[in-house]
Amino acid sequence: MTKDEARKVARALELVGLPGEAGPADPAVPDGAWRIWRDGQDVTLASLDALIEHLGGETAPLEPGWHDGHPVRGFVFPDAGRG
């Protein structure tokens, strides 16, 4: 995830009282991918799952670009397949 996305996830974790800090996946490449860290461990997926659990298992998009609590990219073509 990007730096901004990781910071949004970390902020959401903070708001619901869950631990986690945003940081680069590789400290030598701060402009690269970012993850969620706790006690030096990459807890990105566990943190996203914890947010979903905290929301009562709700998997509706949290904001545009999110699905099942995980960031996604793509396009939606609502009329696709209609003759």
N, C-alpha and C positions, 0 to 999 in steps of 0.2 A: 504494500500500500504506500501511497505517497506520504510525505511529511504532514501535509494538511489533513489527510484522512486519518492518519495515526493520532494526531492531536485531537481530532474530533472524537475518536473512540476513547482516548484517555480521559477527555472531559466528560463524556457520557458515563464512564466507569466511576469517575469522581462523584458525579451527581447522584448516583445510586449507591454510593458507599462501598464500591469494590476497588481493590488495589490494582495498580498498573500504571506504568509510565511509558510514554512514547519515546522512541529512540531509534537511531539508524540501525539497520540490520548489520551493517559493517561500519564500526566507528571511523574507519579510515576513509569511508565514502559517505559523508553526511548528506550529499545530494542524491543518493541512491534510495533503495527501498527502505521503508521504516517498518518497525514491528512494535508490539506491546511487550514490555519487560516487567518482571517482578523478581526481585532478589537475584538479578543476573540471569534469569531464565526467560526464554522466549515463550510467552503465554498468550500470543495473539489469538489463536483459535479458541483456546479455553476462555479467554476474555470475551470474545464475541458470543460464544455459547452461554456464558454467564449472564451477559446482557439480555439475551433472548429469554433465558430462564427467569430473570428478574422481571421481565415484561409479561410474565405469565405464559411463556411459550408462544407469544404472538410473533408470527413470522411475516407480517405485512411489511412492506417497505418502510424503513425509518425516514427516508428522504429519497429524492430521485437518485438512482444509481445504486440502490441497495436492494437486495433480495435475500430472504431467509437470514437476515442479519449479517450478510457478507457482501462486501462491495462487488459490483459487477459492472461490465461495460457492454454495450450493444444497442440494438435498435429494436423498436416494436413497430410492426406493420399490422395494424388492426384489421385491414381489409385483405390481407394476404390469403390466398386460396379461394377467394370468392370469384367465380367464373367471370 
